Amino acid sequence: MTLPPAPPALGGADGPVHGTWERRPAARWEDAFLTGNGRHGALVFGDPSDERVVVTHHRLVRPNGSEHARPPELADGLRALQDRLLAGETTAAESYTDHRPLQWVQPFHPAFRMDVRRAPSDEPRRDGRHLRSVDFATGETVATAGGAVGRLFVSRADDVIVHQVTGPDLDIALDHRLPGVPAGLVVGHGAVRTATGAWLTLRARYPDSDRAYTGVTLVVAVGGRTELTLPGVRVTGAATVLMLTRVLRHTGEPDVLAQQRALAGLPQSYDDLLERHLALHRTAYRRVTLDLRADPAERALTGSDLLRRPHSPALLERLFAAGRYHLLSSSGLNPPRLPGLWTGDWDTAWSGAFTNDANVNLQTASAAAAALPEVTESLASLIDRQLDDWRANARAVFGARGVVAPAHTDGESGLAYHFDREYPLHLWTAGADWLLKPLVDHDETRGVRDPRTAAALAEVARFYEDFLTRTGPDGRLVVVPSYSPENRPAGGSWGALNAAMDLSAARHALLTAADYHPHDPEAAARWRALADRLPPHRANADGALAEWAWPGLDDSYDHRHLSHLYGVWPLDEINPYDTPRTAAAAHRALELRGAENDSAHGHLHHALIAARLRDGRRVANALGAVLDGDFFHDSLMSAHYPRRDVYNADAAHTLPAVLIEALVQSTPDRLVLLPAVPPALPTGRLRGVRTRFGAEIDLTWGPEGARAVVTPHRTHRVEVRTSAGDPRPLDLVAGEDHVLTLRTW
């Protein structure tokens, strides 16, 4: 059988493909092609004669009672808890609770499905030929079948879902009946004719709540006539039909007329709206590309066919492109949730939350290096909106000034109320530094410090001033209570002392806050002095960096989280160049770590740490566990577990970061080229990567050697590291390219 070539707009044999396609519509919402602008999202099944589009929005979370939840008021008992833990009472933290049951954050859910179907009077489809595609560079999905064509994108410029279908006779309706929809959802429909089409509305009020959401669709027909078929509309005899859709979450009655006026004021031309959108989306997407010199025949395969070739460089090329596309498309109002910006089911796993103790940072790990400041800004915006809640957490749980981040959030509340005995997430103090680290990386990349980041870091430092008051027998500070997400010592309890992540986070936050506040030398000096009093990491009896630096707390190796190696990635605290002995202990800890339940985030977190430790084979093994494990849907969105179990964006969004870290790493003063290239990738080109010393890198490598073009945006001296020899200095002058040639790597 001869396969059709790739759609011309998506690329072809001369280079990587910037999109994916299939020869049949999606049968499951998980396989629907995705588009979004960081606020609105759409899952497009891809049949223009019977189209289904699931509409989502980042703000759509269902009230479940947690909107009234507060952090536990425990601060009065903190001193007693610390005394008990320091005295060796390992289970003491289990009573540091107000004994509430585990409460999940408000769950993320879809809005409704937009159905666009050939009317019964229309002629039947003449053949079974079908093609659906999504163009990563434009964010546009296109589906063709017979003579029908459907096109859809979500505009970054105008915040609207834009959908155009050709075909003379269409039935159009908004339908809330999606899997898991609550029985008590109160739904009202509206349909009103206009001179050129119709208005459709769907209003849904949550059970036992004054909160609701409303979808508004403007239907514009070119030619033909429109008649109401409540709750929808029928268009007959039109050349094309344009649909513009927005979703609003609200309390009380929405101002539907204002929404209608706003939509009516937009250009009623698909191409004009697309052009405005491309100036933002295409510019961002094109900044970084990866070319692995893949086989042209494999590049021409559909996504589903390519997924059956897990060792193909063409698959890695496409997953890299898809990962950047999906990450960009799900970032705007917020960074990506566990499922990104998309779900077709009201029963979204783990509430579709922002899981801060691992997943948010893993998904956004490539933002700085892969030149997606849009992603970093979405994270900064979420943090900024929740700082008051972070302050409340610090006061309630620890009686401290400053801020403590929650482990889970729905995007509305930043309060720490999701915890229980097995997951005492309210004890996690490292979260603020962990979440601010990508913002620090972003500031280093652009050479400008965001005042929001500076202010938040100062609040983290103030928290540690109040919290770090206890000392151990050696006179060093002790982090007590301490929690390593989401693990516990072997044979021990959940709340402990001196978790490695807590030590790294406290040290990094204090030193970084000091660096960000040179205008306040007194505070900066206090923060540096406090950091100097923290204990070092500990190597255990196996020679591995211990997850708890407190003697007697033994490691539990078989766990999906690698929180204790925070100092390796994303921090620069532990590395093979400045701290080789500690790096060797960290590498031993990585060797001993099990995969537990084979979650995608565990495998790719492992790969990121392995890349920092220059272990290309371990990077390859971790990638292989995901690629061989059937983690990807036909949409090229991923799953949390093997065999496409539980829709989840971790693998899709983290994979580009893994490949970049294997090829190029940077700190404000160091460039590392080809540190951990998987053996199966002997040749390729990575273009446009940003560094934390303010330069862009164009890297080409192959059997004959490697070549890096460094384009600096500021004057600076850095150390260049490769596997070929000793480090060498490189003096960069803003605006002057430097070409580095590596004979071996």
Secondary structure by P-SEA (a helix, b strand, c coil): cccccccccccccccccccccccccccccccccccccccbbbbbcccccbbbbbbbbcccccccccccccccccccaaaaaaaaaaaccccccccccccccccccbbbbbcbbbbbbccccccccccccbbbbbbccccbbbbbcccbbbbbbbbcccccbbbbbbccccccccccccccccccbbbbbbbbbccccbbbbbbbbccccccbbbbbbbbbbccccccccccbbbbccccbbbbbbbbbbbccccaaaaaaaaaaaccccaaaaaaaaaacaaaaaacbbbbcccccccccccaaaaaaacccaaaaaaaaaaaaaaaaaaccccccccccccccccccccccccccccccccccccccccccaaaaaaaaaaaaacaaaaaaaaaaccccccbbbbcccccccccccccccccccccccaaaaaaaaaaaaaaaaaccccaaaaaaaaaaaaaaaacccccccccccccccccccccccccccccccccaaaaaaaaaaaaaaaaaccccaaaaaaaaaaaaacccccccccccccccccccccccccccccccaaaaaacccccccccaaaaaaaaaaaaacccccccaaaaaaaaaaaaaaccaaaaaaaaaaaaaccccccccbbbccccccccccccccaaaaaaaaacccccccccccccccccccccccccccccccccccccccccccbbbbbbbcccbbbbbbcccccbbbbbbcccbbbbbbbccc
